Amino acid sequence: MTSRIHYAWVVVFSAAIMRLSASSFRTASSILIPRIVETFGWSYGMVGYGFAIQWIASGLFGPTAGWIGDRLGFRRALLVGTVIFVAGMVLTSTMRTLWEFYFYFGIIVSLSMAIFQVPLTVGVSVWFKKHLGIGMGILQSSQGLGPVVAAPIVLYILSFEQFGLRGAFWLPGIGGGIVLLLAIMLYRNHPSDVNLRPLGADPDEPIEVPSTGNDAKIRSTVFLKRAQKTNAFWNLIGIHYWGCAGHSIIVVWLASIAEHNGLSAVQAAAVFIVMSVSSTLTRFGSPILSDLLGSKLIMGLCFLLQVLPIVILLLGPNLWMFYLFAVLFGIGFGGEMSSFPIINRQYYKGAPVARTYGWQMMGAGTGMASGAMIGGFLRDLTGDFDATLIVSMTFSLMGVISIMLLPSTKKEQVADWETYLPESTSAKNPS
């Protein structure tokens, strides 16, 4: 009897587990900032630079991560990412100096971030001709769910004196690595690996075998060069930058902002969790709505919800105002990031977009770094987070303006890119 469940959903499930495991404890590390400051005597700005370095390194590595996925296959890339993730988290637990924090947490962990962001996202996309919005919603919502799972675990680990701050890094690193390896066992690079067509493909459509090796390199390079000649390519990088710069200030510093305003460590963590839960819902819903209504509209609305709620925190917040902010802002930043894979499909259809998406992640990485650095710097300079919050609003507003300049998602970009391939049968006809 033929299975009624397409293997695409197994791939989505395994990818979601990987995204959750790789991102959850890294993201939840932001609630450790006050503990790191207290333990090592470093300033908020110094610790913020560690998060900034992490995002810069992951952003710069984004195009390379995409190339690795295109050239070697997504599964192999994910295995490499797992090894790097475990090594980075365990080494971070041994840090004694600021420079070790920067190198272990800022550089090594960041390389795994890029791999589990770029190849994993693009790898899921190839499994769908239809229902990509639902598949991507499941994948993206897992990233939002990650901190909801990780934050309580981190706080629980901290409660044990024998583990403490160092255990909050090495225990999740090893545990997350085991989960990643188990999930990779279920993952497959392409429908043809299990003799299938993508979900929603015509039953009479031949089973396409993707290009590998040099052919894959040629196709990826030609498409990238053609895409770089469009305004949309560069604008999407910029939008990633503005959006990530705006919300990274909140993601990295929210717990610190809450404690600065009189909330306890547990209350601050609870606010962070509420924001993560809220973002999880829109991470799921945003790709579906983007698929139906167009990504440009949904992205614009989500960016606006990164701007307006910050006013709540500037009005002199109490616990309940923090919760209200967390809900509204979570809706905005969760939906913002989740729309990008859909807009890439709408603009570029079935083209090899891993390197293109990697360039967008470079914008995201530098944006996240900017927010992390600015947040810590302005906190040290002014003694509070008001200026930091105003800068966050400004960054997100720039994103709104940039989105308005995007072309319609009804018009495919660089539709003729394959005509620029060299006269190679294998390159022009990957099936």
Backbone hydrogen bonds, N-H to C=O, Kabsch-Sander energy under -0.5 kcal/mol:
donor,donor_aa,acceptor,acceptor_aa,energy
6,H,4,R,-0.7
9,W,6,H,-1.8
10,V,6,H,-0.6
11,V,7,Y,-2.2
12,V,8,A,-2.3
13,F,9,W,-2.3
14,S,10,V,-2.6
15,A,11,V,-2.7
16,A,12,V,-2.6
17,I,13,F,-2.1
18,M,14,S,-2.0
19,R,15,A,-2.8
20,L,16,A,-2.6
21,S,17,I,-2.5
22,A,18,M,-2.8
23,S,19,R,-2.0
24,S,20,L,-2.1
25,F,21,S,-0.6
27,T,23,S,-2.8
28,A,24,S,-2.7
29,S,25,F,-0.7
30,S,27,T,-1.7
31,I,28,A,-1.8
32,L,29,S,-1.7
33,I,30,S,-1.3
36,I,32,L,-2.8
37,V,33,I,-2.7
38,E,34,P,-2.1
39,T,35,R,-2.7
40,F,36,I,-2.5
41,G,37,V,-1.7
42,W,36,I,-0.5
47,V,43,S,-2.1
48,G,44,Y,-2.7
49,Y,45,G,-1.8
50,G,46,M,-0.9
50,G,47,V,-0.7
51,F,47,V,-1.3
52,A,48,G,-2.3
53,I,49,Y,-3.0
54,Q,50,G,-1.8
55,W,51,F,-1.9
56,I,52,A,-2.6
57,A,53,I,-2.8
58,S,54,Q,-2.2
59,G,55,W,-2.3
60,L,56,I,-2.7
61,F,57,A,-1.8
62,G,58,S,-0.6
62,G,59,G,-0.8
65,A,61,F,-2.9
66,G,62,G,-2.3
67,W,63,P,-2.2
68,I,64,T,-2.6
69,G,65,A,-2.1
70,D,66,G,-2.4
71,R,67,W,-2.9
72,L,68,I,-2.8
73,G,68,I,-0.6
73,G,69,G,-1.1
77,A,73,G,-1.7
78,L,74,F,-2.2
79,L,75,R,-1.8
80,V,76,R,-2.0
81,G,77,A,-2.2
82,T,78,L,-1.9
83,V,79,L,-1.8
84,I,80,V,-2.1
85,F,81,G,-2.4
86,V,82,T,-2.4
87,A,83,V,-2.2
88,G,84,I,-2.6
89,M,85,F,-2.4
90,V,86,V,-2.4
91,L,87,A,-2.4
92,T,88,G,-2.1
93,S,89,M,-1.3
94,T,90,V,-0.5
94,T,91,L,-1.4
95,M,92,T,-1.4
101,F,97,T,-1.7
102,Y,98,L,-2.3
103,F,99,W,-2.2
104,Y,100,E,-3.0
105,F,101,F,-1.4
106,G,101,F,-1.4
107,I,102,Y,-0.6
107,I,103,F,-1.1
108,I,103,F,-2.3
109,V,104,Y,-1.8
111,L,107,I,-1.3
111,L,108,I,-0.7
112,S,108,I,-1.0
113,M,109,V,-1.6
114,A,110,S,-1.9
115,I,111,L,-1.5
116,F,112,S,-2.5
117,Q,113,M,-0.7
117,Q,114,A,-0.6
118,V,114,A,-2.7
120,L,115,I,-1.1
121,T,117,Q,-1.1
122,V,118,V,-2.3
123,G,119,P,-2.8
124,V,120,L,-1.7
125,S,121,T,-1.4
126,V,122,V,-1.2
127,W,124,V,-1.6
128,F,125,S,-1.7
129,K,199,L,-3.3
130,K,199,L,-2.0
135,G,131,H,-2.1
136,M,132,L,-3.4
137,G,133,G,-2.0
138,I,134,I,-2.2
139,L,135,G,-2.0
140,Q,136,M,-3.0
141,S,137,G,-2.3
142,S,138,I,-1.2
143,Q,139,L,-0.8
143,Q,140,Q,-0.6
144,G,140,Q,-1.3
145,L,141,S,-2.2
146,G,142,S,-1.3
148,V,144,G,-0.6
149,V,145,L,-1.6
149,V,146,G,-0.6
150,A,146,G,-3.1
151,A,147,P,-2.8
153,I,149,V,-1.0
154,V,150,A,-3.0
155,L,151,A,-2.5
156,Y,152,P,-2.3
157,I,153,I,-2.6
158,L,154,V,-2.2
159,S,155,L,-0.9
159,S,156,Y,-0.6
160,F,157,I,-1.6
161,E,159,S,-0.7
163,F,160,F,-1.3
164,G,157,I,-0.9
164,G,160,F,-2.4
167,G,163,F,-1.9
168,A,164,G,-1.2
169,F,166,R,-1.6
170,W,166,R,-2.1
171,L,167,G,-1.7
173,G,169,F,-1.7
174,I,170,W,-2.3
175,G,171,L,-2.6
176,G,172,P,-2.8
177,G,173,G,-1.7
178,I,174,I,-1.9
179,V,175,G,-1.9
180,L,176,G,-2.4
181,L,177,G,-2.1
182,L,178,I,-1.9
183,A,179,V,-2.2
184,I,180,L,-2.3
185,M,181,L,-1.2
186,L,182,L,-0.5
186,L,183,A,-1.1
187,Y,183,A,-0.9
193,D,190,H,-2.1
194,V,191,P,-1.6
195,N,192,S,-1.5
196,L,191,P,-2.2
199,L,127,W,-2.8
201,A,198,P,-2.2
205,E,202,D,-1.9
208,E,206,P,-0.6
213,G,71,R,-0.9
215,D,212,T,-1.1
216,A,212,T,-0.9
217,K,213,G,-1.8
218,I,214,N,-2.5
219,R,215,D,-2.5
220,S,216,A,-2.5
221,T,217,K,-2.4
222,V,218,I,-2.6
223,F,219,R,-2.3
224,L,220,S,-2.2
225,K,221,T,-2.3
226,R,222,V,-2.0
227,A,223,F,-2.9
228,Q,224,L,-2.2
229,K,226,R,-1.2
230,T,227,A,-1.9
234,W,230,T,-0.9
235,N,231,N,-2.6
236,L,232,A,-2.5
237,I,233,F,-1.1
238,G,234,W,-2.0
239,I,235,N,-2.8
240,H,236,L,-2.1
241,Y,237,I,-2.1
242,W,238,G,-2.8
243,G,239,I,-2.6
244,C,240,H,-2.4
245,A,241,Y,-2.7
246,G,242,W,-2.1
247,H,243,G,-2.5
248,S,244,C,-2.3
249,I,245,A,-0.9
250,I,246,G,-0.6
251,V,247,H,-3.0
252,V,248,S,-2.9
253,W,249,I,-1.5
254,L,250,I,-2.2
257,I,253,W,-3.0
258,A,254,L,-2.8
259,E,255,A,-2.3
260,H,256,S,-2.3
261,N,257,I,-1.4
262,G,259,E,-1.6
263,L,258,A,-2.3
268,A,264,S,-2.8
269,A,265,A,-2.2
270,A,266,V,-2.1
271,V,267,Q,-2.2
272,F,268,A,-2.0
273,I,269,A,-2.3
274,V,270,A,-2.4
275,M,271,V,-2.2
276,S,272,F,-1.9
277,V,273,I,-2.7
278,S,274,V,-2.5
279,S,275,M,-2.3
280,T,276,S,-1.9
281,L,277,V,-1.5
282,T,278,S,-1.4
283,R,279,S,-2.4
284,F,280,T,-1.4
285,G,281,L,-2.2
286,S,282,T,-3.0
288,I,284,F,-0.8
289,L,285,G,-2.5
290,S,286,S,-2.8
291,D,287,P,-2.1
292,L,288,I,-1.6
293,L,289,L,-3.5
294,G,290,S,-1.6
298,I,294,G,-1.3
299,M,295,S,-2.9
300,G,296,K,-1.9
301,L,297,L,-2.1
302,C,298,I,-2.2
303,F,299,M,-2.4
304,L,300,G,-1.8
305,L,301,L,-1.3
306,Q,303,F,-1.6
307,V,303,F,-0.6
307,V,304,L,-1.1
308,L,304,L,-2.2
310,I,307,V,-0.9
311,V,308,L,-1.6
312,I,309,P,-1.5
313,L,309,P,-0.7
314,L,310,I,-1.3
315,L,311,V,-0.7
315,L,312,I,-0.8
316,G,313,L,-0.8
322,F,318,N,-2.1
323,Y,319,L,-1.9
324,L,320,W,-2.2
325,F,321,M,-2.5
326,A,322,F,-2.7
327,V,323,Y,-2.0
328,L,324,L,-2.2
329,F,325,F,-3.2
330,G,326,A,-1.9
331,I,327,V,-1.7
332,G,328,L,-1.6
333,F,329,F,-2.7
334,G,330,G,-2.0
335,G,331,I,-1.6
336,E,332,G,-1.9
337,M,333,F,-1.4
338,S,334,G,-1.1
339,S,335,G,-0.8
339,S,336,E,-0.9
340,F,337,M,-0.9
343,I,339,S,-2.2
344,N,340,F,-1.9
345,R,341,P,-1.6
346,Q,342,I,-2.6
347,Y,343,I,-2.3
348,Y,344,N,-2.8
349,K,345,R,-2.3
351,A,348,Y,-2.0
353,V,351,A,-1.4
357,Y,353,V,-3.4
358,G,354,A,-1.9
359,W,355,R,-1.8
360,Q,356,T,-1.6
361,M,357,Y,-2.2
362,M,358,G,-1.2
363,G,359,W,-1.4
364,A,360,Q,-2.0
365,G,361,M,-3.0
366,T,362,M,-2.2
367,G,363,G,-1.8
368,M,364,A,-2.8
369,A,365,G,-2.2
370,S,366,T,-2.2
371,G,367,G,-2.2
372,A,368,M,-2.2
373,M,369,A,-2.6
374,I,370,S,-2.8
375,G,371,G,-2.5
376,G,372,A,-1.6
377,F,373,M,-2.7
378,L,374,I,-2.8
379,R,375,G,-1.6
380,D,376,G,-2.1
381,L,377,F,-2.1
382,T,378,L,-2.8
383,G,379,R,-1.9
389,L,385,F,-2.1
390,I,386,D,-1.9
391,V,387,A,-2.1
392,S,388,T,-1.9
393,M,389,L,-2.0
394,T,390,I,-1.9
395,F,391,V,-2.4
396,S,392,S,-2.0
397,L,393,M,-2.1
398,M,394,T,-2.0
399,G,395,F,-1.5
400,V,396,S,-1.7
401,I,397,L,-1.9
402,S,398,M,-2.2
403,I,399,G,-2.3
404,M,400,V,-1.6
405,L,401,I,-0.7
405,L,402,S,-0.8
406,L,403,I,-1.6
411,K,408,S,-1.3
412,E,410,K,-0.6
413,Q,347,Y,-2.9
417,W,414,V,-1.5
419,T,416,D,-1.6
420,Y,417,W,-1.7
421,L,418,E,-1.5
424,S,422,P,-2.9
428,K,424,S,-2.9
429,N,425,T,-2.1
